[in-house]
Amino acid sequence: MQPNVMRKETIEIIYQDNDIFVINKPAGVPVTKDRSGKPQLIDFLAEQIGDAQTAQLRLIHRLDKDTSGVMILARNRPAQRKLADYFFDRTIKKNYLALVKGAVIENQGVIDSPIGHSKKHPERKVIDIRHGKPSTTEWRLLANFGLCSLLAVSPLTGRTHQIRIHLASVGLPLAIDPLYAGNSPLMLSEFKKDYRLGKFQEEKPLIDRLTLHAYQIVIPESFVIASEAKQSPCFVAPLDKKFKATVKMLAKHNPKGPAAFINSEDFEKILNSRPLV
């Protein structure tokens, strides 16, 4: 491990008990070792809470390196097996927030397209009707900001880059996605009328990373959590400061204002990190 490349910020611990460890993974932290050789998720956690507490942590699912949000890790083999079965049976429900390009006409939709490997670009996935694996994604429009829209997205299968490639395939690419859309940051000047900068000032991006966040995950109530507090089986990962500020600015500086949200309660839930229905 190279201490000089470790991030200064800590990883938020959402919940922990004898069986599970729930975190809010920051964007840019790889879940497993990648080609860069930089520290992976467990390395960051070990730096933060110590090797003794992380030694028994076991991966059950993954997030892309540049996707932020909620992850559940098991603290023992029985919990790992049970949760892995839940993921396999699709009884664990995941909900992402996706900021996509453009206005969305429909209020909801289902994308049911097989996903396979790209022959030209190994790091990318493609829609492959003949050889791809069955893949299904549900989405719901939360807010239409004009140049961008905010979606709640639920992947019913767990393919690599599933949400990213599925949304791009139906004309709803993420607002920022180097692989499947574009890498240009979102600037407030694109949305705010009469935007002005002071002399010698340079505009900073609202957000300049992948606009996808794993917002909540719900595990079956049949999974017994060893907690006297009787924790809800729904875990929510708050948006990081930039992503949250971006949603607030887009809600403020669009033609409809906060009314851009189809349901005002969803706006309040996101701002206060409460579960979405």
Secondary structure as GFF3:
##gff-version 3
##sequence-region A 1 277
A	DSSP	three_ten_helix	3	5	.	.	.	ID=ss1
A	DSSP	beta_strand	12	16	.	.	.	ID=ss2
A	DSSP	beta_strand	20	25	.	.	.	ID=ss3
A	DSSP	alpha_helix	41	49	.	.	.	ID=ss4
A	DSSP	alpha_helix	51	54	.	.	.	ID=ss5
A	DSSP	beta_strand	58	59	.	.	.	ID=ss6
A	DSSP	beta_strand	68	74	.	.	.	ID=ss7
A	DSSP	alpha_helix	77	89	.	.	.	ID=ss8
A	DSSP	beta_strand	93	101	.	.	.	ID=ss9
A	DSSP	beta_strand	108	112	.	.	.	ID=ss10
A	DSSP	beta_strand	115	117	.	.	.	ID=ss11
A	DSSP	beta_strand	125	127	.	.	.	ID=ss12
A	DSSP	beta_strand	136	144	.	.	.	ID=ss13
A	DSSP	beta_strand	148	155	.	.	.	ID=ss14
A	DSSP	alpha_helix	162	169	.	.	.	ID=ss15
A	DSSP	three_ten_helix	188	190	.	.	.	ID=ss16
A	DSSP	beta_strand	212	218	.	.	.	ID=ss17
A	DSSP	beta_strand	234	236	.	.	.	ID=ss18
A	DSSP	alpha_helix	241	252	.	.	.	ID=ss19
A	DSSP	three_ten_helix	257	260	.	.	.	ID=ss20
A	DSSP	alpha_helix	264	271	.	.	.	ID=ss21
###
